[in-house]
């Protein structure tokens, strides 16, 4: 069994969810709102220390046709930074369909819910059974 933490990256907020490979269920964990990148990475570091994940998953936003856009590049960079800073493997998961599942609500709760959907999508795509 491995612990996995997923991120829904945004400029203002980063939604975070946690799950494990045995149950294949994701739980919204936190929303990180810090004015600086250092503050965001400090909050991420504290969560990683607490949960000791084996893998990090980052949602990759794409256009409906699968083409990348500016936010795709930023999410790739974020995933690379996570790997570089914390030495943990980080994977990108197509998040095109997660936003369709969420209602048009705004705010912190939606960010962590989005991260949970990203993690559930990872579990569905990487189910060895």
N, CA, C and O atoms as CSV, one atom per row, in Angstrom:
chain,resi,resn,atom,element,x,y,z
A,1,UNK,N,N,0.845,-1.185,0.000
A,1,UNK,CA,C,0.000,0.000,0.000
A,1,UNK,C,C,0.886,1.242,0.000
A,1,UNK,O,O,1.871,1.320,0.735
A,2,UNK,N,N,0.521,2.203,-0.831
A,2,UNK,CA,C,1.265,3.449,-0.850
A,2,UNK,C,C,0.319,4.625,-0.627
A,2,UNK,O,O,-0.853,4.584,-1.003
A,3,UNK,N,N,0.850,5.659,-0.013
A,3,UNK,CA,C,0.105,6.892,0.213
A,3,UNK,C,C,0.398,7.840,-0.937
A,3,UNK,O,O,1.546,8.000,-1.351
A,4,UNK,N,N,-0.655,8.467,-1.447
A,4,UNK,CA,C,-0.528,9.375,-2.582
A,4,UNK,C,C,-1.176,10.702,-2.205
A,4,UNK,O,O,-2.265,10.738,-1.632
A,5,UNK,N,N,-0.484,11.790,-2.538
A,5,UNK,CA,C,-1.044,13.130,-2.340
A,5,UNK,C,C,-1.202,13.767,-3.715
A,5,UNK,O,O,-0.298,13.719,-4.549
A,6,UNK,N,N,-2.374,14.366,-3.931
A,6,UNK,CA,C,-2.669,15.014,-5.208
A,6,UNK,C,C,-2.843,16.516,-5.011
A,6,UNK,O,O,-3.264,16.985,-3.953
A,7,UNK,N,N,-2.506,17.252,-6.065
A,7,UNK,CA,C,-2.576,18.704,-6.039
A,7,UNK,C,C,-3.384,19.221,-7.216
A,7,UNK,O,O,-3.218,18.768,-8.348
A,8,UNK,N,N,-4.264,20.178,-6.932
A,8,UNK,CA,C,-4.944,20.953,-7.962
A,8,UNK,C,C,-4.293,22.329,-7.925
A,8,UNK,O,O,-4.653,23.173,-7.105
A,9,UNK,N,N,-3.336,22.548,-8.815
A,9,UNK,CA,C,-2.520,23.763,-8.785
A,9,UNK,C,C,-3.285,24.953,-9.339
A,9,UNK,O,O,-3.943,24.867,-10.376
A,10,UNK,N,N,-3.180,26.074,-8.617
A,10,UNK,CA,C,-3.711,27.343,-9.078
A,10,UNK,C,C,-2.820,28.463,-8.575
A,10,UNK,O,O,-2.038,28.271,-7.644
A,11,UNK,N,N,-2.938,29.633,-9.189
A,11,UNK,CA,C,-2.098,30.760,-8.775
A,11,UNK,C,C,-2.419,31.219,-7.363
A,11,UNK,O,O,-1.513,31.516,-6.584
A,12,UNK,N,N,-3.704,31.280,-7.026
A,12,UNK,CA,C,-4.098,31.779,-5.713
A,12,UNK,C,C,-4.160,30.669,-4.675
A,12,UNK,O,O,-3.775,30.865,-3.522
A,13,UNK,N,N,-4.648,29.502,-5.089
A,13,UNK,CA,C,-4.844,28.391,-4.152
A,13,UNK,C,C,-4.357,27.097,-4.779
A,13,UNK,O,O,-4.376,26.926,-5.998
A,14,UNK,N,N,-3.921,26.189,-3.911
A,14,UNK,CA,C,-3.552,24.842,-4.333
A,14,UNK,C,C,-4.384,23.878,-3.497
A,14,UNK,O,O,-4.228,23.804,-2.278
A,15,UNK,N,N,-5.262,23.147,-4.158
A,15,UNK,CA,C,-6.061,22.141,-3.470
A,15,UNK,C,C,-5.228,20.888,-3.261
A,15,UNK,O,O,-4.431,20.515,-4.123
A,16,UNK,N,N,-5.411,20.240,-2.120
A,16,UNK,CA,C,-4.633,19.059,-1.775
A,16,UNK,C,C,-5.589,17.964,-1.308
A,16,UNK,O,O,-6.538,18.220,-0.567
A,17,UNK,N,N,-5.315,16.728,-1.762
A,17,UNK,CA,C,-6.085,15.566,-1.327
A,17,UNK,C,C,-5.112,14.428,-1.045
A,17,UNK,O,O,-3.982,14.422,-1.534
A,18,UNK,N,N,-5.570,13.469,-0.251
A,18,UNK,CA,C,-4.731,12.322,0.108
A,18,UNK,C,C,-5.530,11.041,-0.088
A,18,UNK,O,O,-6.753,11.028,0.053
A,19,UNK,N,N,-4.826,9.976,-0.411
A,19,UNK,CA,C,-5.458,8.675,-0.553
A,19,UNK,C,C,-4.390,7.604,-0.508
A,19,UNK,O,O,-3.199,7.895,-0.400
A,20,UNK,N,N,-4.837,6.348,-0.593
A,20,UNK,CA,C,-3.847,5.271,-0.635
A,20,UNK,C,C,-4.238,4.254,-1.692
A,20,UNK,O,O,-5.400,4.147,-2.083
A,21,UNK,N,N,-3.242,3.516,-2.142
A,21,UNK,CA,C,-3.436,2.602,-3.259
A,21,UNK,C,C,-4.285,1.394,-2.895
A,21,UNK,O,O,-4.793,0.714,-3.786
A,22,UNK,N,N,-4.450,1.112,-1.614
A,22,UNK,CA,C,-5.253,-0.040,-1.202
A,22,UNK,C,C,-6.746,0.260,-1.334
A,22,UNK,O,O,-7.484,-0.493,-1.970
A,23,UNK,N,N,-7.180,1.360,-0.732
A,23,UNK,CA,C,-8.595,1.717,-0.765
A,23,UNK,C,C,-9.002,2.400,-2.066
A,23,UNK,O,O,-10.163,2.341,-2.469
A,24,UNK,N,N,-8.043,3.045,-2.718
A,24,UNK,CA,C,-8.296,3.794,-3.958
A,24,UNK,C,C,-9.396,4.843,-3.778
A,24,UNK,O,O,-10.221,5.067,-4.663
A,25,UNK,N,N,-9.378,5.467,-2.619
A,25,UNK,CA,C,-10.307,6.556,-2.340
A,25,UNK,C,C,-9.503,7.792,-1.989
A,25,UNK,O,O,-8.446,7.708,-1.365
A,26,UNK,N,N,-10.011,8.923,-2.393
A,26,UNK,CA,C,-9.337,10.191,-2.126
A,26,UNK,C,C,-10.161,11.017,-1.148
A,26,UNK,O,O,-11.391,11.017,-1.194
A,27,UNK,N,N,-9.466,11.717,-0.267
A,27,UNK,CA,C,-10.099,12.574,0.721
A,27,UNK,C,C,-9.539,13.984,0.586
A,27,UNK,O,O,-8.323,14.166,0.634
A,28,UNK,N,N,-10.406,14.989,0.417
A,28,UNK,CA,C,-9.902,16.365,0.411
A,28,UNK,C,C,-9.142,16.624,1.709
A,28,UNK,O,O,-9.609,16.261,2.788
A,29,UNK,N,N,-7.982,17.245,1.604
A,29,UNK,CA,C,-7.114,17.410,2.762
A,29,UNK,C,C,-6.967,18.863,3.177
A,29,UNK,O,O,-7.170,19.194,4.346
A,30,UNK,N,N,-6.620,19.726,2.250
A,30,UNK,CA,C,-6.324,21.115,2.609
A,30,UNK,C,C,-6.357,21.990,1.369
A,30,UNK,O,O,-6.339,21.509,0.236
A,31,UNK,N,N,-6.403,23.273,1.618
A,31,UNK,CA,C,-6.207,24.270,0.567
A,31,UNK,C,C,-5.080,25.164,1.025
A,31,UNK,O,O,-5.121,25.729,2.118
A,32,UNK,N,N,-4.076,25.287,0.185
A,32,UNK,CA,C,-2.917,26.106,0.523
A,32,UNK,C,C,-3.099,27.474,-0.116
A,32,UNK,O,O,-3.231,27.606,-1.333
A,33,UNK,N,N,-3.102,28.484,0.739
A,33,UNK,CA,C,-3.171,29.867,0.297
A,33,UNK,C,C,-2.053,30.611,0.992
A,33,UNK,O,O,-2.136,30.913,2.182
A,34,UNK,N,N,-1.011,30.902,0.245
A,34,UNK,CA,C,0.108,31.654,0.813
A,34,UNK,C,C,0.493,32.727,-0.197
A,34,UNK,O,O,0.416,32.502,-1.405
A,35,UNK,N,N,0.904,33.884,0.290
A,35,UNK,CA,C,1.208,34.983,-0.632
A,35,UNK,C,C,2.492,34.776,-1.445
A,35,UNK,O,O,2.682,35.429,-2.471
A,36,UNK,N,N,3.370,33.877,-0.998
A,36,UNK,CA,C,4.637,33.664,-1.702
A,36,UNK,C,C,4.817,32.188,-2.048
A,36,UNK,O,O,4.201,31.313,-1.439
A,37,UNK,N,N,5.671,31.930,-3.036
A,37,UNK,CA,C,5.993,30.544,-3.373
A,37,UNK,C,C,6.659,29.842,-2.203
A,37,UNK,O,O,6.389,28.669,-1.946
A,38,UNK,N,N,7.536,30.558,-1.485
A,38,UNK,CA,C,8.193,29.954,-0.322
A,38,UNK,C,C,7.158,29.514,0.706
A,38,UNK,O,O,7.282,28.439,1.294
A,39,UNK,N,N,6.141,30.338,0.922
A,39,UNK,CA,C,5.079,29.997,1.860
A,39,UNK,C,C,4.288,28.784,1.395
A,39,UNK,O,O,3.935,27.920,2.197
A,40,UNK,N,N,4.011,28.720,0.098
A,40,UNK,CA,C,3.277,27.576,-0.449
A,40,UNK,C,C,4.086,26.300,-0.284
A,40,UNK,O,O,3.554,25.275,0.140
A,41,UNK,N,N,5.376,26.358,-0.620
A,41,UNK,CA,C,6.203,25.156,-0.507
A,41,UNK,C,C,6.450,24.759,0.948
A,41,UNK,O,O,6.630,23.577,1.241
A,42,UNK,N,N,6.460,25.732,1.862
A,42,UNK,CA,C,6.581,25.400,3.286
A,42,UNK,C,C,5.345,24.633,3.748
A,42,UNK,O,O,5.455,23.652,4.483
A,43,UNK,N,N,4.163,25.086,3.311
A,43,UNK,CA,C,2.923,24.387,3.680
A,43,UNK,C,C,2.888,22.992,3.058
A,43,UNK,O,O,2.466,22.034,3.706
A,44,UNK,N,N,3.330,22.875,1.805
A,44,UNK,CA,C,3.388,21.565,1.156
A,44,UNK,C,C,4.362,20.661,1.902
A,44,UNK,O,O,4.064,19.494,2.155
A,45,UNK,N,N,5.521,21.198,2.251
A,45,UNK,CA,C,6.515,20.413,2.981
A,45,UNK,C,C,5.976,19.878,4.295
A,45,UNK,O,O,6.259,18.740,4.671
A,46,UNK,N,N,5.198,20.699,4.997
A,46,UNK,CA,C,4.619,20.253,6.269
A,46,UNK,C,C,3.630,19.106,6.046
A,46,UNK,O,O,3.601,18.152,6.823
A,47,UNK,N,N,2.821,19.199,4.986
A,47,UNK,CA,C,1.881,18.114,4.682
A,47,UNK,C,C,2.624,16.835,4.293
A,47,UNK,O,O,2.232,15.739,4.691
A,48,UNK,N,N,3.686,16.979,3.522
A,48,UNK,CA,C,4.450,15.801,3.112
A,48,UNK,C,C,5.124,15.136,4.311
A,48,UNK,O,O,5.209,13.911,4.391
A,49,UNK,N,N,5.592,15.951,5.227
A,49,UNK,CA,C,6.216,15.397,6.435
A,49,UNK,C,C,5.181,14.648,7.279
A,49,UNK,O,O,5.472,13.594,7.843
A,50,UNK,N,N,3.971,15.205,7.359
A,50,UNK,CA,C,2.918,14.578,8.156
A,50,UNK,C,C,2.418,13.276,7.518
A,50,UNK,O,O,2.228,12.283,8.220
A,51,UNK,N,N,2.205,13.268,6.210
A,51,UNK,CA,C,1.573,12.129,5.546
A,51,UNK,C,C,2.568,11.131,4.950
A,51,UNK,O,O,2.199,9.994,4.657
A,52,UNK,N,N,3.805,11.536,4.770
A,52,UNK,CA,C,4.857,10.671,4.224
A,52,UNK,C,C,4.408,9.919,2.971
A,52,UNK,O,O,4.416,8.688,2.953
A,53,UNK,N,N,4.015,10.650,1.920
A,53,UNK,CA,C,3.525,9.978,0.713
A,53,UNK,C,C,4.655,9.297,-0.062
A,53,UNK,O,O,5.830,9.635,0.074
A,54,UNK,N,N,4.247,8.327,-0.878
A,54,UNK,CA,C,5.172,7.632,-1.765
A,54,UNK,C,C,5.153,8.238,-3.168
A,54,UNK,O,O,6.073,8.030,-3.958
A,55,UNK,N,N,4.089,8.989,-3.464
A,55,UNK,CA,C,3.889,9.538,-4.801
A,55,UNK,C,C,3.110,10.832,-4.705
A,55,UNK,O,O,2.251,10.994,-3.839
A,56,UNK,N,N,3.423,11.761,-5.612
A,56,UNK,CA,C,2.683,13.014,-5.736
A,56,UNK,C,C,2.033,13.042,-7.114
A,56,UNK,O,O,2.650,12.653,-8.105
A,57,UNK,N,N,0.784,13.503,-7.174
A,57,UNK,CA,C,0.042,13.588,-8.425
A,57,UNK,C,C,-0.401,15.031,-8.600
A,57,UNK,O,O,-0.902,15.655,-7.665
A,58,UNK,N,N,-0.214,15.555,-9.802
A,58,UNK,CA,C,-0.603,16.931,-10.107
A,58,UNK,C,C,-1.567,16.900,-11.285
A,58,UNK,O,O,-1.307,16.250,-12.297
A,59,UNK,N,N,-2.677,17.605,-11.142
A,59,UNK,CA,C,-3.640,17.703,-12.238
A,59,UNK,C,C,-3.063,18.501,-13.393
A,59,UNK,O,O,-2.456,19.552,-13.189
A,60,UNK,N,N,-3.251,17.999,-14.606
A,60,UNK,CA,C,-2.765,18.666,-15.814
A,60,UNK,C,C,-3.963,19.164,-16.607
A,60,UNK,O,O,-4.683,18.369,-17.210
A,61,UNK,N,N,-4.183,20.482,-16.610
A,61,UNK,CA,C,-5.308,21.025,-17.383
A,61,UNK,C,C,-4.972,21.028,-18.873
A,61,UNK,O,O,-3.869,21.396,-19.277
A,62,UNK,N,N,-5.931,20.617,-19.664
A,62,UNK,CA,C,-5.765,20.580,-21.115
A,62,UNK,C,C,-7.033,21.125,-21.763
A,62,UNK,O,O,-8.102,21.137,-21.153
A,63,UNK,N,N,-6.897,21.577,-23.008
A,63,UNK,CA,C,-8.084,21.953,-23.781
A,63,UNK,C,C,-8.896,20.682,-24.051
A,63,UNK,O,O,-8.355,19.580,-23.963
A,64,UNK,N,N,-10.178,20.820,-24.376
A,64,UNK,CA,C,-11.001,19.632,-24.633
A,64,UNK,C,C,-10.414,18.690,-25.697
A,64,UNK,O,O,-10.642,17.481,-25.649
A,65,UNK,N,N,-9.667,19.241,-26.645
A,65,UNK,CA,C,-9.078,18.395,-27.691
A,65,UNK,C,C,-7.739,17.783,-27.270
A,65,UNK,O,O,-7.091,17.095,-28.059
A,66,UNK,N,N,-7.327,18.036,-26.018
A,66,UNK,CA,C,-6.080,17.469,-25.507
A,66,UNK,C,C,-4.870,18.371,-25.669
A,66,UNK,O,O,-3.778,18.030,-25.214
A,67,UNK,N,N,-5.048,19.514,-26.308
A,67,UNK,CA,C,-3.929,20.442,-26.504
A,67,UNK,C,C,-3.594,21.139,-25.184
A,67,UNK,O,O,-4.463,21.404,-24.354
A,68,UNK,N,N,-2.312,21.421,-25.026
A,68,UNK,CA,C,-1.867,22.124,-23.818
A,68,UNK,C,C,-2.066,23.626,-23.978
A,68,UNK,O,O,-2.214,24.134,-25.090
A,69,UNK,N,N,-2.065,24.321,-22.852
A,69,UNK,CA,C,-2.141,25.785,-22.838
A,69,UNK,C,C,-1.230,26.304,-21.733
A,69,UNK,O,O,-0.488,25.532,-21.126
A,70,UNK,N,N,-1.281,27.598,-21.470
A,70,UNK,CA,C,-0.352,28.213,-20.518
A,70,UNK,C,C,-0.401,27.551,-19.144
A,70,UNK,O,O,0.644,27.339,-18.529
A,71,UNK,N,N,-1.580,27.226,-18.659
A,71,UNK,CA,C,-1.687,26.619,-17.329
A,71,UNK,C,C,-1.103,25.204,-17.326
A,71,UNK,O,O,-0.603,24.746,-16.299
A,72,UNK,N,N,-1.163,24.519,-18.454
A,72,UNK,CA,C,-0.549,23.182,-18.557
A,72,UNK,C,C,0.949,23.284,-18.287
A,72,UNK,O,O,1.515,22.478,-17.548
A,73,UNK,N,N,1.582,24.284,-18.894
A,73,UNK,CA,C,3.017,24.487,-18.713
A,73,UNK,C,C,3.333,24.771,-17.249
A,73,UNK,O,O,4.306,24.246,-16.707
A,74,UNK,N,N,2.520,25.593,-16.617
A,74,UNK,CA,C,2.752,25.933,-15.208
A,74,UNK,C,C,2.557,24.719,-14.294
A,74,UNK,O,O,3.283,24.562,-13.312
A,75,UNK,N,N,1.599,23.877,-14.607
A,75,UNK,CA,C,1.388,22.668,-13.792
A,75,UNK,C,C,2.536,21.680,-13.975
A,75,UNK,O,O,2.944,21.021,-13.019
A,76,UNK,N,N,3.057,21.573,-15.192
A,76,UNK,CA,C,4.241,20.729,-15.419
A,76,UNK,C,C,5.421,21.239,-14.594
A,76,UNK,O,O,6.145,20.458,-13.977
A,77,UNK,N,N,5.602,22.557,-14.591
A,77,UNK,CA,C,6.683,23.156,-13.823
A,77,UNK,C,C,6.498,22.882,-12.325
A,77,UNK,O,O,7.458,22.564,-11.624
A,78,UNK,N,N,5.269,23.007,-11.847
A,78,UNK,CA,C,4.970,22.742,-10.444
A,78,UNK,C,C,5.306,21.289,-10.090
A,78,UNK,O,O,5.913,21.029,-9.051
A,79,UNK,N,N,4.917,20.352,-10.941
A,79,UNK,CA,C,5.221,18.937,-10.702
A,79,UNK,C,C,6.732,18.712,-10.658
A,79,UNK,O,O,7.227,17.963,-9.816
A,80,UNK,N,N,7.454,19.354,-11.558
A,80,UNK,CA,C,8.922,19.239,-11.566
A,80,UNK,C,C,9.523,19.832,-10.294
A,80,UNK,O,O,10.476,19.281,-9.743
A,81,UNK,N,N,8.971,20.950,-9.829
A,81,UNK,CA,C,9.464,21.569,-8.597
A,81,UNK,C,C,9.214,20.661,-7.393
A,81,UNK,O,O,10.067,20.545,-6.514
A,82,UNK,N,N,8.053,20.022,-7.355
A,82,UNK,CA,C,7.765,19.092,-6.257
A,82,UNK,C,C,8.799,17.971,-6.238
A,82,UNK,O,O,9.349,17.633,-5.190
A,83,UNK,N,N,9.048,17.409,-7.399
A,83,UNK,CA,C,10.024,16.315,-7.491
A,83,UNK,C,C,11.412,16.796,-7.063
A,83,UNK,O,O,12.103,16.120,-6.301
A,84,UNK,N,N,11.807,17.950,-7.553
A,84,UNK,CA,C,13.131,18.486,-7.240
A,84,UNK,C,C,13.313,18.837,-5.774
A,84,UNK,O,O,14.370,18.580,-5.198
A,85,UNK,N,N,12.288,19.424,-5.167
A,85,UNK,CA,C,12.394,19.850,-3.769
A,85,UNK,C,C,12.308,18.700,-2.781
A,85,UNK,O,O,13.003,18.691,-1.765
A,86,UNK,N,N,11.452,17.730,-3.081
A,86,UNK,CA,C,11.144,16.710,-2.074
A,86,UNK,C,C,11.634,15.314,-2.450
A,86,UNK,O,O,11.523,14.385,-1.649
A,87,UNK,N,N,12.175,15.156,-3.658
A,87,UNK,CA,C,12.731,13.875,-4.066
A,87,UNK,C,C,11.709,12.763,-4.201
A,87,UNK,O,O,12.062,11.585,-4.142
A,88,UNK,N,N,10.454,13.122,-4.379
A,88,UNK,CA,C,9.394,12.130,-4.550
A,88,UNK,C,C,8.954,12.098,-6.014
A,88,UNK,O,O,8.959,13.129,-6.686
A,89,UNK,N,N,8.578,10.932,-6.503
A,89,UNK,CA,C,8.071,10.888,-7.870
A,89,UNK,C,C,6.795,11.708,-7.986
A,89,UNK,O,O,5.954,11.689,-7.088
A,90,UNK,N,N,6.655,12.426,-9.091
A,90,UNK,CA,C,5.429,13.194,-9.312
A,90,UNK,C,C,4.928,12.892,-10.718
A,90,UNK,O,O,5.678,12.935,-11.693
A,91,UNK,N,N,3.649,12.589,-10.790
A,91,UNK,CA,C,2.994,12.265,-12.053
A,91,UNK,C,C,1.938,13.306,-12.368
A,91,UNK,O,O,1.347,13.908,-11.472
A,92,UNK,N,N,1.715,13.504,-13.645
A,92,UNK,CA,C,0.653,14.393,-14.095
A,92,UNK,C,C,-0.547,13.555,-14.513
A,92,UNK,O,O,-0.390,12.503,-15.132
A,93,UNK,N,N,-1.748,14.022,-14.176
A,93,UNK,CA,C,-2.983,13.338,-14.530
A,93,UNK,C,C,-3.884,14.325,-15.262
A,93,UNK,O,O,-4.110,15.439,-14.790
A,94,UNK,N,N,-4.388,13.917,-16.397
A,94,UNK,CA,C,-5.308,14.729,-17.192
A,94,UNK,C,C,-6.508,15.097,-16.319
A,94,UNK,O,O,-7.209,14.225,-15.806
A,95,UNK,N,N,-6.730,16.397,-16.162
A,95,UNK,CA,C,-7.841,16.843,-15.313
A,95,UNK,C,C,-8.974,17.463,-16.115
A,95,UNK,O,O,-9.818,18.158,-15.550
A,96,UNK,N,N,-9.008,17.226,-17.415
A,96,UNK,CA,C,-10.050,17.832,-18.253
A,96,UNK,C,C,-11.456,17.553,-17.744
A,96,UNK,O,O,-12.320,18.427,-17.810
A,97,UNK,N,N,-11.696,16.362,-17.243
A,97,UNK,CA,C,-13.064,15.980,-16.920
A,97,UNK,C,C,-13.408,16.179,-15.449
A,97,UNK,O,O,-14.561,15.999,-15.058
A,98,UNK,N,N,-12.429,16.546,-14.633
A,98,UNK,CA,C,-12.733,16.739,-13.217
A,98,UNK,C,C,-13.568,17.992,-12.996
A,98,UNK,O,O,-14.456,17.998,-12.143
A,99,UNK,N,N,-13.299,19.048,-13.748
A,99,UNK,CA,C,-14.058,20.280,-13.533
A,99,UNK,C,C,-15.512,20.108,-13.945
A,99,UNK,O,O,-16.389,20.785,-13.408
A,100,UNK,N,N,-15.784,19.205,-14.895
A,100,UNK,CA,C,-17.168,18.959,-15.309
A,100,UNK,C,C,-17.947,18.277,-14.194
A,100,UNK,O,O,-19.166,18.424,-14.107
A,101,UNK,N,N,-17.253,17.536,-13.344
A,101,UNK,CA,C,-17.920,16.845,-12.246
A,101,UNK,C,C,-18.293,17.826,-11.135
A,101,UNK,O,O,-19.334,17.682,-10.495
A,102,UNK,N,N,-17.447,18.810,-10.914
A,102,UNK,CA,C,-17.715,19.798,-9.859
A,102,UNK,C,C,-18.724,20.826,-10.350
A,102,UNK,O,O,-18.760,21.163,-11.534
A,103,UNK,N,N,-19.527,21.310,-9.444
A,103,UNK,CA,C,-20.453,22.376,-9.800
A,103,UNK,C,C,-19.664,23.670,-9.964
A,103,UNK,O,O,-18.456,23.700,-9.732
A,104,UNK,N,N,-20.324,24.693,-10.348
A,104,UNK,CA,C,-19.661,25.972,-10.586
A,104,UNK,C,C,-19.417,26.765,-9.309
A,104,UNK,O,O,-19.208,27.977,-9.355
A,105,UNK,N,N,-19.445,26.079,-8.172
A,105,UNK,CA,C,-19.142,26.757,-6.909
A,105,UNK,C,C,-17.711,27.281,-6.939
A,105,UNK,O,O,-16.859,26.742,-7.644
A,106,UNK,N,N,-17.461,28.308,-6.189
A,106,UNK,CA,C,-16.115,28.863,-6.088
A,106,UNK,C,C,-15.676,28.774,-4.633
A,106,UNK,O,O,-16.502,28.696,-3.723
A,107,UNK,N,N,-14.368,28.788,-4.429
A,107,UNK,CA,C,-13.873,28.867,-3.066
A,107,UNK,C,C,-13.006,27.691,-2.691
A,107,UNK,O,O,-12.722,26.812,-3.505
A,108,UNK,N,N,-12.595,27.696,-1.446
A,108,UNK,CA,C,-11.595,26.754,-0.970
A,108,UNK,C,C,-12.050,25.310,-1.039
A,108,UNK,O,O,-11.277,24.437,-1.434
A,109,UNK,N,N,-13.280,25.043,-0.665
A,109,UNK,CA,C,-13.744,23.657,-0.618
A,109,UNK,C,C,-13.645,23.010,-1.998
A,109,UNK,O,O,-13.303,21.832,-2.105
A,110,UNK,N,N,-13.938,23.758,-3.041
A,110,UNK,CA,C,-13.882,23.234,-4.400
A,110,UNK,C,C,-12.453,22.869,-4.781
A,110,UNK,O,O,-12.251,21.888,-5.497
A,111,UNK,N,N,-11.467,23.616,-4.332
A,111,UNK,CA,C,-10.071,23.326,-4.675
A,111,UNK,C,C,-9.628,21.972,-4.129
A,111,UNK,O,O,-8.983,21.203,-4.842
A,112,UNK,N,N,-9.961,21.675,-2.889
A,112,UNK,CA,C,-9.564,20.387,-2.326
A,112,UNK,C,C,-10.423,19.259,-2.911
A,112,UNK,O,O,-9.937,18.138,-3.065
A,113,UNK,N,N,-11.680,19.535,-3.235
A,113,UNK,CA,C,-12.517,18.538,-3.916
A,113,UNK,C,C,-11.949,18.217,-5.298
A,113,UNK,O,O,-11.953,17.061,-5.721
A,114,UNK,N,N,-11.462,19.241,-5.997
A,114,UNK,CA,C,-10.857,19.022,-7.317
A,114,UNK,C,C,-9.617,18.142,-7.190
A,114,UNK,O,O,-9.392,17.258,-8.017
A,115,UNK,N,N,-8.821,18.381,-6.165
A,115,UNK,CA,C,-7.634,17.548,-5.938
A,115,UNK,C,C,-8.046,16.098,-5.674
A,115,UNK,O,O,-7.379,15.172,-6.134
A,116,UNK,N,N,-9.143,15.898,-4.934
A,116,UNK,CA,C,-9.625,14.539,-4.666
A,116,UNK,C,C,-10.072,13.864,-5.960
A,116,UNK,O,O,-9.815,12.676,-6.156
A,117,UNK,N,N,-10.734,14.604,-6.841
A,117,UNK,CA,C,-11.149,14.023,-8.121
A,117,UNK,C,C,-9.940,13.665,-8.987
A,117,UNK,O,O,-9.938,12.641,-9.671
A,118,UNK,N,N,-8.924,14.510,-8.952
A,118,UNK,CA,C,-7.688,14.222,-9.689
A,118,UNK,C,C,-7.079,12.922,-9.171
A,118,UNK,O,O,-6.639,12.079,-9.953
A,119,UNK,N,N,-7.058,12.767,-7.856
A,119,UNK,CA,C,-6.482,11.560,-7.268
A,119,UNK,C,C,-7.319,10.322,-7.611
A,119,UNK,O,O,-6.767,9.261,-7.902
A,120,UNK,N,N,-8.636,10.458,-7.576
A,120,UNK,CA,C,-9.485,9.329,-7.959
A,120,UNK,C,C,-9.268,8.945,-9.418
A,120,UNK,O,O,-9.290,7.766,-9.771
A,121,UNK,N,N,-9.060,9.952,-10.257
A,121,UNK,CA,C,-8.774,9.675,-11.665
A,121,UNK,C,C,-7.447,8.922,-11.797
A,121,UNK,O,O,-7.334,7.997,-12.601
A,122,UNK,N,N,-6.459,9.315,-11.017
A,122,UNK,CA,C,-5.180,8.588,-11.012
A,122,UNK,C,C,-5.412,7.133,-10.636
A,122,UNK,O,O,-4.911,6.232,-11.308
A,123,UNK,N,N,-6.168,6.895,-9.569
A,123,UNK,CA,C,-6.415,5.515,-9.124
A,123,UNK,C,C,-7.116,4.703,-10.212
A,123,UNK,O,O,-6.789,3.536,-10.426
A,124,UNK,N,N,-8.083,5.321,-10.899
A,124,UNK,CA,C,-8.791,4.621,-11.979
A,124,UNK,C,C,-7.844,4.266,-13.124
A,124,UNK,O,O,-7.929,3.173,-13.684
A,125,UNK,N,N,-6.957,5.169,-13.467
A,125,UNK,CA,C,-6.049,4.951,-14.596
A,125,UNK,C,C,-4.933,3.986,-14.258
A,125,UNK,O,O,-4.356,3.379,-15.160
A,126,UNK,N,N,-4.612,3.825,-12.982
A,126,UNK,CA,C,-3.477,2.996,-12.570
A,126,UNK,C,C,-3.919,1.824,-11.710
A,126,UNK,O,O,-3.205,1.407,-10.797
A,127,UNK,N,N,-5.097,1.296,-12.006
A,127,UNK,CA,C,-5.618,0.154,-11.255
A,127,UNK,C,C,-5.060,-1.136,-11.853
A,127,UNK,O,O,-5.389,-1.475,-12.989
A,128,UNK,N,N,-4.225,-1.860,-11.112
A,128,UNK,CA,C,-3.617,-3.059,-11.675
A,128,UNK,C,C,-4.573,-4.240,-11.799
A,128,UNK,O,O,-4.237,-5.233,-12.445
A,129,UNK,N,N,-5.763,-4.155,-11.190
A,129,UNK,CA,C,-6.677,-5.306,-11.239
A,129,UNK,C,C,-7.434,-5.382,-12.547
A,129,UNK,O,O,-8.240,-6.291,-12.742
